[in-house]
Amino acid sequence: MRQKAYSSMGLLRVFPNLRQLSLTCYDPRRNCDLMAGKSLPRPTEAELQLLRVLWDHGPSTVREIHDSLSDAKDTGYTTTLKILQKMADKGLVRRDETERSHVYSAAIKAEQTQRQLVRDLLQRAFGGSPGKLVLQALSEKPASAEELAEIRQMLDQLQNPK
């Protein structure tokens, strides 16, 4: 039996009460895999704040995210909701609409976003020189003894690959 690929709009016409599970896109014919080689857009500062909450607390509702941010920033609930909706459209977060309160989760890990941001900064501000980036970072804020030990270990691994 041959199955037809229905667009989300077609399904909604046939099943008007159907609630969708939205990840990063709605069209089943599109390749929505984040690891398909396409890099995600660079998150704005506001988007990074929301991502930090999701990375720290895991999947959360808009209310939970908003409450986590309300201590540090005076932002309205609808502003938080709108930013999350835009982030879902960009593919930065996933939105689970199966429950009454939508649950958002980060689409990629914190480390992947950090690498993307460092890669971009490295090219734009330091002309691709990792040494200049590290020297500037360490001159801006001294590293702890633990961080320096991690840096030394990484340098040793780079100098003496096994």
N, C-alpha and C positions, 0 to 999 in steps of 0.2 A: 504494500500500500504506500503510495507516494504522499509524503507530507508537504504541505505548502508552507512557505515562510510568510507569515502575516506580519504586517507592520503593526506597531502598537496602536495606531489610530484605527486600523481595520478591526482589531480585536475589541477595542472599546466600543465600536459601532455595534458589533455582534453581541458583546457582553458588557452592557453599560455599567454594571455594578462591579466590574473587575477592578481590583486594586493591583497596581503594578509593583514589581520589585525592580527598582532602578539602580543600576550600578553606575557605570560611567557613560553609557549611551543607551538608547531605547531601541534602536534598529537592529534586529537580529542578523541582518545581512552584512552589517559593518563589522570589521575586526576591531574589537574594543579592548584587546589585550594590551595592558600597560607595558608589557615587556616586548612588544612587537617592534622595538627599535625606535619608536617615536618618543621623544622626550616631552615631558609635561611642561606646561608653561611655568615660568618662574612665579612662585607665590608672592603676593604683596605682603607688606608688614602685617596688615590686619588678618590676612589669610594664614600667615605663619603663627599668629597668636592662637587661632582656632585649631590649627594642626597640632600645636604643642599640647593643648588640652586633650585632643583625641589620642595623641601618642602616650600621654601620661595616664589617662583614665580609660582608654579603650573606647569601644562603640558607645555613643551617648546621644541622648535626645537634645533638641535645641535648647530646652529649658535647662538641662544639666550643664551644657556648654556655656550658656549665658550666665548661669549662677556661678560657675567657676571663674568667669572673667569679671563679674560685677565687682569683686573686691578690688581689682587692679585698675579697672577702666569703667567709666560711666557710659555704657553703650546700651541703647534700647534693645529689647527683645527682637523687634522686627528687623533691626539692623543686623543682628546676629543671624537671624533666619535668612535674610536676603544674601548675605555674604556666603552662607553655606549653600544656598541654591546656586549661586554663581560658581562656587567651587565644584559643585556636582557637575555643572555644565562643562567646566574645564577639565574634569577628570581627576581633580585633586582629592575628592572624597567620594565615598559611595553612600547612597541613600537607600535604606530599606523601608519601603512603604507598606509592608505587610501588616504592621500594627497601626493603631490609631495615631500614636505619636511616632513620627518618623525618627529612625535611628541612623545617625551618621557615623561613618568610620573612615579613617585615613586610607587612601587608596595605595599609598606607598609608605615604606618605613622611613623613620626619621633620618637614618644614615644615608639613604638614597637621596633625600631632599638636600641634606647637608652637602653631599658630594656634588650634586648638581649646582648648588649655590657657590661652592668653593671653586668649581671648574669655571663657572661664569666670571666670578670675581678675579680669578687668576688670569684669565685672558683679557678682560676689560681693563683692570687696574694695574696689573703687574706684568703685562706683556708676555705672559706665559712662564714667568720665572718663579718657580716654587720657593727658591731661596729668598727672594725679596719679600714674598708673601709671609713666610715664616718669620723673618727678621722684623718685619713691620708688626706682625701680630704679637711677638714677644716683647717688642719695645712699647707697645700700647698697654699691655697688661702682663705683669710677670706671671710665669707659670708656677704652679705648686711643685713641691718636691716629687710628688707622685706623677704629675704630668711630665716633668722633666725626665723621670725614669722611663716613662712610656716613649717619649721622643727619642731618648738614647737607644732604647731597644729597637725601635723602628729604624733608626740610622744604622745600627749594627746589622740588622737584617738586610738593608739595602746595600751596604758595603760588602757583606759576605753572604751572598745568596747560596742556599744549600742545594 
